[in-house]
Amino acid sequence: MTTNPSAELLDNLLTATGQTTAVREEVRAWSMSGVERVTFPDGTTTIFKYAKEPFDSEDQVLRLAHTLGVPVPQVHASAVLDGWLGMLMEDLGPSAREADDLDGVAAAVVLHGTRTAPPLPVLDQQRLQTLPARALEHLERLRKADWWQDADDVEDALDRIA
């Protein structure tokens, strides 16, 4: 298992953006990713997000979504180190509340209302039907790697969808 190189990634991103020091404050951390608020000496803030595969191309997705007019935080800089992605992103401020299902629906409506992005594949009905089984396969691989051990609810939902 690769050690999380978030400190080195942040140092690389700070250097790339001309910053020298910053104070890190954890916002949320998961086994494969994390989000921190970074405060610079002048009081400005940015979000530092780090993630490993399969989330290691999120910077590209966010940049593309931004280009297509989807309201997403702007990526200021990104870098990859030892299979981990690090991003400095626009800080939208503290969460007003936890996102709920209605927020997910609203985001889906916006995403599905955008034009097709040429670099991304368009899935037909047959390909969409394979997604739950593929997700179950990925979940099994994560569990074999000692990740997502407490995800029986996810597995049950995927079984029902399949």
Contacts in CASP RR format, 6 or more apart in sequence:
PFRMAT RR
TARGET T0000
AUTHOR 0000-0000-0000
METHOD contacts of the structure
MODEL  1
MTTNPSAELLDNLLTATGQTTAVREEVRAWSMSGVERVTFPDGTTTIFKY
AKEPFDSEDQVLRLAHTLGVPVPQVHASAVLDGWLGMLMEDLGPSAREAD
DLDGVAAAVVLHGTRTAPPLPVLDQQRLQTLPARALEHLERLRKADWWQD
ADDVEDALDRIA
1 145 0 8 1.000
1 146 0 8 1.000
2 52 0 8 1.000
2 82 0 8 1.000
2 83 0 8 1.000
2 84 0 8 1.000
3 82 0 8 1.000
4 50 0 8 1.000
4 52 0 8 1.000
4 84 0 8 1.000
5 81 0 8 1.000
5 82 0 8 1.000
5 84 0 8 1.000
6 34 0 8 1.000
6 36 0 8 1.000
6 48 0 8 1.000
6 50 0 8 1.000
6 84 0 8 1.000
6 86 0 8 1.000
8 81 0 8 1.000
9 50 0 8 1.000
9 79 0 8 1.000
9 81 0 8 1.000
9 84 0 8 1.000
9 85 0 8 1.000
9 86 0 8 1.000
10 22 0 8 1.000
10 24 0 8 1.000
10 38 0 8 1.000
10 48 0 8 1.000
10 50 0 8 1.000
10 86 0 8 1.000
12 79 0 8 1.000
12 81 0 8 1.000
13 48 0 8 1.000
13 77 0 8 1.000
13 78 0 8 1.000
13 79 0 8 1.000
13 86 0 8 1.000
13 87 0 8 1.000
13 88 0 8 1.000
14 20 0 8 1.000
14 21 0 8 1.000
14 22 0 8 1.000
16 77 0 8 1.000
16 79 0 8 1.000
17 76 0 8 1.000
17 77 0 8 1.000
17 88 0 8 1.000
19 40 0 8 1.000
21 40 0 8 1.000
21 41 0 8 1.000
22 38 0 8 1.000
22 39 0 8 1.000
22 40 0 8 1.000
23 38 0 8 1.000
23 39 0 8 1.000
24 36 0 8 1.000
24 37 0 8 1.000
24 38 0 8 1.000
24 48 0 8 1.000
25 36 0 8 1.000
25 37 0 8 1.000
25 38 0 8 1.000
25 39 0 8 1.000
26 34 0 8 1.000
26 35 0 8 1.000
26 36 0 8 1.000
27 34 0 8 1.000
27 35 0 8 1.000
27 36 0 8 1.000
27 37 0 8 1.000
27 47 0 8 1.000
28 34 0 8 1.000
28 35 0 8 1.000
29 35 0 8 1.000
31 147 0 8 1.000
31 148 0 8 1.000
32 51 0 8 1.000
32 52 0 8 1.000
32 55 0 8 1.000
32 147 0 8 1.000
33 49 0 8 1.000
33 50 0 8 1.000
33 51 0 8 1.000
33 52 0 8 1.000
33 55 0 8 1.000
34 49 0 8 1.000
34 50 0 8 1.000
34 51 0 8 1.000
35 47 0 8 1.000
35 48 0 8 1.000
35 49 0 8 1.000
36 47 0 8 1.000
36 48 0 8 1.000
36 49 0 8 1.000
37 45 0 8 1.000
37 46 0 8 1.000
37 47 0 8 1.000
37 48 0 8 1.000
37 91 0 8 1.000
37 93 0 8 1.000
38 45 0 8 1.000
38 46 0 8 1.000
38 47 0 8 1.000
38 48 0 8 1.000
38 88 0 8 1.000
39 45 0 8 1.000
40 46 0 8 1.000
45 91 0 8 1.000
45 93 0 8 1.000
46 76 0 8 1.000
46 88 0 8 1.000
46 89 0 8 1.000
46 90 0 8 1.000
46 91 0 8 1.000
47 73 0 8 1.000
47 87 0 8 1.000
47 88 0 8 1.000
47 89 0 8 1.000
47 90 0 8 1.000
47 91 0 8 1.000
47 92 0 8 1.000
48 86 0 8 1.000
48 87 0 8 1.000
48 88 0 8 1.000
48 89 0 8 1.000
49 58 0 8 1.000
49 86 0 8 1.000
49 87 0 8 1.000
49 89 0 8 1.000
50 84 0 8 1.000
50 85 0 8 1.000
50 86 0 8 1.000
50 87 0 8 1.000
51 58 0 8 1.000
51 84 0 8 1.000
51 85 0 8 1.000
51 86 0 8 1.000
52 83 0 8 1.000
52 84 0 8 1.000
52 85 0 8 1.000
53 83 0 8 1.000
54 138 0 8 1.000
55 85 0 8 1.000
56 80 0 8 1.000
56 83 0 8 1.000
56 84 0 8 1.000
56 85 0 8 1.000
57 85 0 8 1.000
58 85 0 8 1.000
58 87 0 8 1.000
59 75 0 8 1.000
59 78 0 8 1.000
59 85 0 8 1.000
59 86 0 8 1.000
59 87 0 8 1.000
62 72 0 8 1.000
62 73 0 8 1.000
62 74 0 8 1.000
62 75 0 8 1.000
62 87 0 8 1.000
62 89 0 8 1.000
63 75 0 8 1.000
64 117 0 8 1.000
64 119 0 8 1.000
64 120 0 8 1.000
65 72 0 8 1.000
65 111 0 8 1.000
65 114 0 8 1.000
66 72 0 8 1.000
66 74 0 8 1.000
66 75 0 8 1.000
68 114 0 8 1.000
68 115 0 8 1.000
68 117 0 8 1.000
69 114 0 8 1.000
70 110 0 8 1.000
70 111 0 8 1.000
70 114 0 8 1.000
71 110 0 8 1.000
73 89 0 8 1.000
73 90 0 8 1.000
73 91 0 8 1.000
73 92 0 8 1.000
74 89 0 8 1.000
74 90 0 8 1.000
75 87 0 8 1.000
75 88 0 8 1.000
75 89 0 8 1.000
75 90 0 8 1.000
76 87 0 8 1.000
76 88 0 8 1.000
76 89 0 8 1.000
76 90 0 8 1.000
77 87 0 8 1.000
77 88 0 8 1.000
78 85 0 8 1.000
78 86 0 8 1.000
78 87 0 8 1.000
78 88 0 8 1.000
79 85 0 8 1.000
79 86 0 8 1.000
80 86 0 8 1.000
116 122 0 8 1.000
123 131 0 8 1.000
132 158 0 8 1.000
132 159 0 8 1.000
132 161 0 8 1.000
132 162 0 8 1.000
133 162 0 8 1.000
135 158 0 8 1.000
136 155 0 8 1.000
136 158 0 8 1.000
136 159 0 8 1.000
136 162 0 8 1.000
139 148 0 8 1.000
139 151 0 8 1.000
139 154 0 8 1.000
139 155 0 8 1.000
139 158 0 8 1.000
142 148 0 8 1.000
142 151 0 8 1.000
143 149 0 8 1.000
143 151 0 8 1.000
148 154 0 8 1.000
END
